[in-house]
Amino acid sequence: MNESSKTAFLDRGDGVCKHFDEQSNLCRIYSERPLVCRVEEYYLANMSELISWDEFVHINVEICQHLQK
């Protein structure tokens, strides 16, 4: 189950991106991936005026660690 409204359209129904290739562990649409998947570009477009890059990275690392549990 996806917890983010910004990425819900990518969820295949089990919390995993519908474009994730489990055989290769790679994104099948990497070169055309949406803005929300392009970390630096997303930050510049949406977050740079709200928080620092370091804080943005820290938050994303925490979220990744939480999701891996």
Secondary structure, 3 states (H helix, E strand, C coil): CCCCCCCHHHECCCCCECCEECCCCEECCHHHCCHHHCHHHHHHHHHCCCCCHHHHHHHHHHHHHHHCC
